[in-house]
């Protein structure tokens, strides 16, 4: 029986206003310590990446390179200069493992649907659920970006399967707005997920889990 830590879209691109339909996640790097900490309770760590949108990257790059762009934005150490390349790359937030060092990784085509399917109709599996079953998963600890979209949808998909428990670590998640994040929390709890404030609550939940006895048996 395995515990899996699931990192959903922990990418720099979500701090880009242009790449996220005129909205962005503030301080996404703050989830990194929590993602790393929750992984210490897991047997394996899984990465879910959002594929880059080259059209949006071209917009950011062209703006960055225009001669009439203010000089302070063109500086390589400016916020815009640091993050413009991440609209194209799938660059992970600083402090996370290299993608190759994860035990398993998948890519999703949209930030709006969950990590278990390739399509919004949920007809085409991407193999995540099958991989979880093959590793006899009993607990999935979830964190990532963004709370109200990919995280919420993934949690709802995973909660339909009653052979494991799903724990959402809010310390390892960030959303676009407080209101939409709160609505997502209500939805995930209604789906059956355990929602915790941060990873410090994990030992107690894992110790009291009905799956714990199976793991030690």
PyMOL commands that set and color helices and strands:
alter all, ss='L'
color gray80, all
select helices_A, chain A and resi 12-15+18-20+28-39+54-65+71-74+79-87+99-101+128-134+147-159+178-191+199-207+210-216
alter helices_A, ss='H'
color red, helices_A
select strands_A, chain A and resi 2-8+44-50+104-108+137-145+165-174+194-196
alter strands_A, ss='S'
color yellow, strands_A
deselect
rebuild
show_as cartoon
